[in-house]
Amino acid sequence: DLYLGEERPATAGFADSDAKGFKGVFELYDKGGSGLKARKLWHIMGSLGFQFCSIGEQKELIQWVKEEDRDRSGSIDFQEFMHLLRRITEKSRLEGRRREHRLISESGMALEEAEEWLGVFQGAVGISSSAQGQGEASIHIQDMRELFEQIGLKWDADSARQMKAWLKEVDEDTNGRIDFGEFCSLVQRMWDSNFADIKRISAEVLAQTAVGKTLDTPRPLAAALDIRSSSKDRSCNDNNDSGHSGLLRNGHRSWVAALAEAADRALALSRHAAEGAPGGAVSLES
């Protein structure tokens, strides 16, 4: 239990506005006010966008429902439902971090270099028309050109065809959007071929930041991604092409630590699910 004997918050850590929205959905299914069980729980999860396609995912959900039925009533009341949602969303978040870590590692980009591109990506998410109001830490493929134009990268028709091919390659989940892990895979391809003279331009950006100039790249998602940044200057050797040239150095050390921690926690969570835990009264199998 996350609360170690303390009273569990009714909203399970969700914002009040989110809790109100969940309450409205919950009441649509809980007509009699006696809580939800069996098929209704599957239906409400589907209406909220959660899919449990594999047998393993379904068994895990059944186990979590049993554990969250604290009063052993055989049904899930709203507070128990909120804590069930918290477990589901937390697992999703950790798995997302773990996937991001994997994609960056597979791209060959050093974590320190990924840090340097994080500010560019966050700024693009903030200004991307397709991301506005979506709350998504990803960018629509059609907005990628706009992203790179923010730092002065432009290319011709031939290069545009190459970019299109790369975007298709890196869009691992084929959802038409590029998240940060996929973005790093793309940037590493660009860097290896010096696409659109990216090495020179990034060096120029660094030179601007070194004399006190800044790019207009807002970072509205920093809090949502649990990132704490503090500006740091960094010297750059323009003749060193072994790594990226310090494009936007902001010392996101806690972000790197969070990636590693997320991978460890996701692994521990999966082990816990495999070992099983004491059951309760609710079953989703009926």
C-alpha positions as CSV (number, residue, x, y, z in Angstrom):
1,D,0.0,0.0,0.0
2,L,1.4,3.4,-1.0
3,Y,0.0,5.1,2.1
4,L,1.5,2.9,4.8
5,G,-1.4,3.1,7.2
6,E,-2.3,6.7,6.4
7,E,-5.8,7.5,5.3
8,R,-6.0,7.0,1.5
9,P,-7.0,10.2,-0.3
10,A,-10.4,9.9,-1.9
11,T,-9.2,11.2,-5.3
12,A,-6.1,8.9,-5.3
13,G,-3.9,11.8,-6.3
14,F,-5.9,12.9,-9.3
15,A,-6.8,16.6,-9.7
16,D,-10.2,17.5,-8.4
17,S,-11.3,18.4,-11.9
18,D,-10.3,14.9,-13.2
19,A,-12.0,13.3,-10.2
20,K,-15.2,15.1,-11.0
21,G,-15.0,13.8,-14.6
22,F,-14.4,10.3,-13.4
23,K,-17.3,10.6,-11.0
24,G,-19.7,11.5,-13.8
25,V,-18.6,8.5,-15.9
26,F,-18.8,6.2,-12.8
27,E,-22.3,7.2,-12.0
28,L,-23.4,6.4,-15.6
29,Y,-22.6,2.8,-14.9
30,D,-23.4,2.7,-11.2
31,K,-27.2,3.3,-11.6
32,G,-28.2,1.8,-8.2
33,G,-25.3,3.3,-6.3
34,S,-24.1,-0.1,-5.0
35,G,-20.8,-0.1,-6.9
36,L,-19.6,-1.8,-10.0
37,K,-18.7,-5.4,-10.6
38,A,-17.9,-7.9,-13.4
39,R,-18.9,-6.7,-16.9
40,K,-19.7,-3.1,-15.9
41,L,-16.1,-2.6,-14.8
42,W,-14.8,-3.9,-18.2
43,H,-17.2,-1.5,-19.9
44,I,-16.3,1.6,-17.9
45,M,-12.6,0.9,-18.5
46,G,-13.2,0.7,-22.2
47,S,-15.1,4.0,-22.2
48,L,-12.1,5.6,-20.5
49,G,-9.8,4.4,-23.2
50,F,-8.1,1.5,-21.3
51,Q,-7.7,-1.7,-23.2
52,F,-6.6,-5.0,-21.7
53,C,-6.0,-7.1,-24.7
54,S,-3.7,-9.9,-23.5
55,I,-4.6,-12.6,-21.0
56,G,-1.8,-11.4,-18.8
57,E,-3.2,-7.8,-18.7
58,Q,-6.7,-9.1,-17.9
59,K,-5.5,-11.3,-15.1
60,E,-3.5,-8.5,-13.6
61,L,-6.6,-6.2,-13.7
62,I,-8.7,-8.9,-12.0
63,Q,-6.0,-9.2,-9.3
64,W,-5.9,-5.4,-8.8
65,V,-9.7,-5.3,-8.5
66,K,-9.6,-7.9,-5.8
67,E,-7.0,-6.0,-3.9
68,E,-8.8,-2.7,-4.2
69,D,-12.1,-4.1,-2.8
70,R,-11.0,-3.1,0.7
71,D,-14.4,-3.7,2.3
72,R,-14.8,-7.1,0.6
73,S,-18.3,-6.1,-0.6
74,G,-17.9,-7.9,-3.9
75,S,-18.2,-4.6,-5.8
76,I,-16.1,-1.5,-6.4
77,D,-17.3,1.8,-5.0
78,F,-16.1,5.1,-6.4
79,Q,-13.1,5.6,-4.0
80,E,-11.9,2.1,-4.7
81,F,-12.4,2.8,-8.4
82,M,-10.2,5.9,-8.2
83,H,-7.4,3.9,-6.6
84,L,-7.8,1.2,-9.3
85,L,-7.4,3.9,-11.9
86,R,-4.3,5.3,-10.2
87,R,-2.7,1.9,-10.4
88,I,-3.5,1.5,-14.0
89,T,-2.3,5.0,-15.0
90,E,0.8,4.7,-12.9
91,K,1.7,1.4,-14.7
92,S,1.1,3.0,-18.0
93,R,3.3,6.0,-17.1
94,L,6.1,3.7,-16.0
95,E,5.9,1.6,-19.0
96,G,6.1,4.7,-21.2
97,R,9.2,5.8,-19.4
98,R,10.7,2.4,-19.8
99,R,9.9,2.4,-23.5
100,E,11.4,5.8,-23.9
101,H,14.6,4.7,-22.3
102,R,14.7,1.6,-24.6
103,L,14.2,3.7,-27.8
104,I,17.0,6.1,-26.8
105,S,19.4,3.3,-26.0
106,E,18.6,1.5,-29.3
107,S,19.1,4.8,-31.3
108,G,22.7,4.9,-30.1
109,M,22.2,8.4,-28.6
110,A,23.9,9.0,-25.3
111,L,21.5,10.0,-22.5
112,E,23.4,13.2,-22.0
113,E,22.8,14.1,-25.7
114,A,19.1,13.2,-25.3
115,E,18.9,15.7,-22.5
116,E,20.2,18.4,-24.8
117,W,17.3,17.8,-27.3
118,L,14.7,17.5,-24.6
119,G,14.1,21.3,-24.5
120,V,13.7,21.5,-28.3
121,F,11.1,18.7,-28.1
122,Q,9.2,20.1,-25.2
123,G,9.1,23.5,-26.9
124,A,7.7,22.0,-30.1
125,V,5.1,20.1,-28.2
126,G,4.0,23.4,-26.6
127,I,3.7,25.2,-30.0
128,S,2.5,22.3,-32.1
129,S,-1.1,23.0,-33.3
130,S,-2.0,19.3,-33.3
131,A,-0.7,18.9,-29.7
132,Q,-2.5,22.0,-28.3
133,G,-5.1,21.0,-25.7
134,Q,-4.4,17.3,-26.2
135,G,-2.2,16.9,-23.1
136,E,0.0,14.6,-25.2
137,A,3.8,14.5,-25.0
138,S,4.1,13.8,-28.7
139,I,4.1,15.7,-32.0
140,H,2.1,14.9,-35.1
141,I,4.4,13.8,-38.0
142,Q,3.1,16.7,-40.1
143,D,4.4,19.2,-37.6
144,M,8.0,17.9,-37.5
145,R,9.2,20.3,-40.1
146,E,7.9,23.2,-38.0
147,L,9.8,21.8,-35.0
148,F,13.2,21.9,-36.7
149,E,12.5,25.2,-38.3
150,Q,12.4,26.6,-34.8
151,I,16.2,26.0,-34.5
152,G,16.9,27.0,-38.1
153,L,17.0,23.6,-39.9
154,K,15.5,23.6,-43.4
155,W,15.7,21.2,-46.3
156,D,14.9,20.8,-50.0
157,A,12.5,18.4,-51.7
158,D,15.1,15.5,-51.9
159,S,15.8,15.8,-48.2
160,A,12.1,15.9,-47.5
161,R,11.7,12.5,-49.0
162,Q,14.5,11.2,-46.8
163,M,12.8,12.8,-43.8
164,K,9.5,11.1,-44.7
165,A,11.2,7.7,-44.9
166,W,12.9,8.2,-41.5
167,L,9.7,9.3,-39.8
168,K,8.0,6.1,-41.1
169,E,10.9,4.1,-39.6
170,V,11.0,5.7,-36.2
171,D,7.2,5.8,-35.6
172,E,7.4,2.5,-33.8
173,D,3.8,2.4,-32.6
174,T,2.5,3.6,-36.0
175,N,0.2,6.1,-34.5
176,G,1.2,9.1,-36.7
177,R,2.8,10.9,-33.8
178,I,6.4,11.2,-32.6
179,D,7.0,10.9,-28.9
180,F,10.4,11.7,-27.3
181,G,11.9,8.3,-27.6
182,E,11.0,8.2,-31.3
183,F,12.3,11.8,-31.7
184,C,15.7,10.8,-30.4
185,S,15.8,7.9,-32.9
186,L,15.1,10.4,-35.7
187,V,17.6,13.0,-34.5
188,Q,20.4,10.4,-34.3
189,R,19.7,9.5,-37.9
190,M,19.9,13.2,-38.8
191,W,23.1,13.6,-36.9
192,D,24.9,10.6,-38.4
193,S,24.3,11.9,-41.9
194,N,24.6,15.6,-40.9
195,F,21.2,16.1,-42.4
196,A,20.4,19.7,-43.3
197,D,23.8,20.7,-41.8
198,I,22.5,19.9,-38.3
199,K,26.0,19.9,-36.7
200,R,26.9,23.4,-37.8
201,I,23.5,24.8,-36.9
202,S,23.4,23.2,-33.4
203,A,26.9,24.7,-32.8
204,E,25.6,28.2,-33.7
205,V,22.6,27.7,-31.3
206,L,25.1,26.9,-28.6
207,A,27.1,30.0,-29.4
208,Q,24.0,32.1,-29.0
209,T,23.1,30.6,-25.6
210,A,26.7,31.1,-24.5
211,V,26.5,34.9,-24.9
212,G,23.1,35.1,-23.1
213,K,20.7,34.7,-26.0
214,T,17.9,32.2,-25.7
215,L,15.6,30.5,-28.1
216,D,11.9,31.0,-27.9
217,T,11.1,27.4,-26.9
218,P,8.6,27.3,-24.0
219,R,8.6,24.2,-21.9
220,P,4.9,23.7,-20.8
221,L,5.3,20.0,-20.2
222,A,8.2,20.0,-17.8
223,A,6.0,19.5,-14.7
224,A,3.9,16.9,-16.4
225,L,7.0,14.9,-17.3
226,D,8.4,15.2,-13.7
227,I,11.4,17.1,-15.1
228,R,13.2,19.7,-13.1
229,S,15.7,21.8,-15.1
230,S,18.3,24.3,-14.1
231,S,20.3,26.2,-16.7
232,K,23.9,25.4,-17.1
233,D,26.5,26.7,-19.5
234,R,28.7,24.2,-21.4
235,S,31.8,24.8,-23.4
236,C,31.9,23.2,-26.9
237,N,34.6,22.0,-29.1
238,D,33.4,22.6,-32.6
239,N,35.8,20.1,-34.0
240,N,34.4,17.3,-31.9
241,D,31.8,15.4,-34.0
242,S,31.6,12.4,-31.6
243,G,28.6,13.8,-29.9
244,H,25.9,16.4,-30.3
245,S,27.2,19.9,-29.7
246,G,25.3,20.9,-26.7
247,L,22.2,22.2,-28.5
248,L,20.1,23.3,-25.5
249,R,21.9,22.3,-22.4
250,N,19.7,22.6,-19.3
251,G,21.0,19.9,-16.9
252,H,18.0,17.6,-16.8
253,R,19.7,15.2,-14.6
254,S,16.6,14.3,-12.7
255,W,15.0,13.3,-16.0
256,V,17.8,10.8,-16.7
257,A,17.5,9.5,-13.1
258,A,13.7,9.2,-13.6
259,L,14.1,7.1,-16.7
260,A,16.4,4.6,-14.9
261,E,14.1,4.6,-11.8
262,A,11.0,4.0,-14.1
263,A,12.7,1.0,-15.7
264,D,13.5,-0.5,-12.3
265,R,10.0,0.2,-10.9
266,A,8.3,-1.2,-14.0
267,L,10.4,-4.4,-13.6
268,A,9.5,-4.7,-9.9
269,L,5.8,-4.1,-10.7
270,S,5.8,-6.9,-13.3
271,R,7.5,-9.2,-10.9
272,H,5.0,-8.4,-8.2
273,A,2.2,-9.2,-10.7
274,A,3.8,-12.5,-11.6
275,E,4.2,-13.6,-8.0
276,G,0.6,-12.7,-7.2
277,A,-0.9,-11.2,-4.1
278,P,-3.7,-12.1,-1.6
279,G,-7.1,-12.1,-3.3
280,G,-10.4,-10.5,-2.4
281,A,-14.0,-11.0,-3.2
282,V,-14.5,-9.2,-6.6
283,S,-14.2,-11.2,-9.9
284,L,-14.3,-9.8,-13.4
285,E,-14.6,-13.3,-14.9
286,S,-18.4,-13.5,-14.6
